[in-house]
Amino acid sequence: MAAPPASINETLGLGGFKFDNTRRNQMLGVQGVAAPWVKKTGTTIVGVVYKDGVVLGADTRATEGETVCDKNCEKIHYIADNIWCCGAGTSADTEATTQLISSQIELHRLATGKAPRTITAMTMLKRKLFQYQGHISAALVLGGFDCNGPSLYTVFPHGSTDNLPYVTMGSGSLAAMAVFEAEYKDAMTLDEAKALVQAAIMSGINNDLGSGGSVDMMVINADGYTPLRNVVRPNERKFRKAGGYNFPRGTAKVLEKTFTPLSSLVDITTTAKPSAMEVG
């Protein structure tokens, strides 16, 4: 039987995209196999450079699908005393990635005897994310103050980066960017920068269902860092039942009870313990 003809790309040794699985995916779709969906995450994180430093901001809503699982989580992560990082995406990925880079930055500081630079942390983050080709769901806003002054970066999950005076990321980034583009100006004071970051995060909270809770901020300058937790809490719960909720026993019906002993699932073997050796 003759071998199937090679494609023109293989014949000429060309590169490019391959669509060999397109017909396979169409056949699987006809058979009822659903294609995987990209998981939707929600966050609004921002950063802005002002005259003497950097102000980072984030909302505090953590979602699990369509469920709000935490109304007051922390999305501003520690990298070094002069470098902090906001994370959007999968919370486990952002937490693990920033902790790993924070550890490497501390080892770098001990080895060199100098305060770490923001661009060093940015390079470590982009290399780590590029290594995994976007499979680590961590979109980051990195800000810090070093010997070169304030600096602000975005790090995308695939490892690409930007260096800009104001940045936004997350599902509420467009709403926040609209505020920045309308109100940003050079050489802002600290109070002006904090007000602008607060307005940007509030825009994300009010226009994006994946963002909510309250507004967190981090101020980084030559004097160190100043965390500002729950600066604004616009969605406070207005009603709470007096005495709380008390559900009587049996409210949730038990449909079935089964007991499976462990011995029926595994094979247990015993061996005779040798006696102690006699010494004459």
Stockholm file with secondary structure:
# STOCKHOLM 1.0

chainA/1-280         MAAPPASINETLGLGGFKFDNTRRNQMLGVQGVAAPWVKKTGTTIVGVVYKDGVVLGADTRATEGETVCDKNCEKIHYIADNIWCCGAGTSADTEATTQLISSQIELHRLATGKAPRTITAMTMLKRKLFQYQGHISAALVLGGFDCNGPSLYTVFPHGSTDNLPYVTMGSGSLAAMAVFEAEYKDAMTLDEAKALVQAAIMSGINNDLGSGGSVDMMVINADGYTPLRNVVRPNERKFRKAGGYNFPRGTAKVLEKTFTPLSSLVDITTTAKPSAMEVG
#=GR chainA/1-280 SS CCCCCCCHHHHHTCCSCCCTTHHHHHHHHHTTCCCCCCCCCCCCEEEEEETTEEEEEECCCEEETTEEEESSCCCEEEEETTEEEEEEECHHHHHHHHHHHHHHHHHHHHHHCSCCCHHHHHHHHHHHHHHTTTCSCEEEEEEEEETTEEEEEEECTTSCEEECSEEEESTTHHHHHHHHHHHCCTTCCHHHHHHHHHHHHHHHHHHCTTCCSCEEEEEEETTEEEEEEEEECTTCCCCCCTTCCCCCTTSSCCCCCCCCCGGGTSCCCCCCCCCCCCCC
#=GC SS_cons         CCCCCCCHHHHHTCCSCCCTTHHHHHHHHHTTCCCCCCCCCCCCEEEEEETTEEEEEECCCEEETTEEEESSCCCEEEEETTEEEEEEECHHHHHHHHHHHHHHHHHHHHHHCSCCCHHHHHHHHHHHHHHTTTCSCEEEEEEEEETTEEEEEEECTTSCEEECSEEEESTTHHHHHHHHHHHCCTTCCHHHHHHHHHHHHHHHHHHCTTCCSCEEEEEEETTEEEEEEEEECTTCCCCCCTTCCCCCTTSSCCCCCCCCCGGGTSCCCCCCCCCCCCCC
//
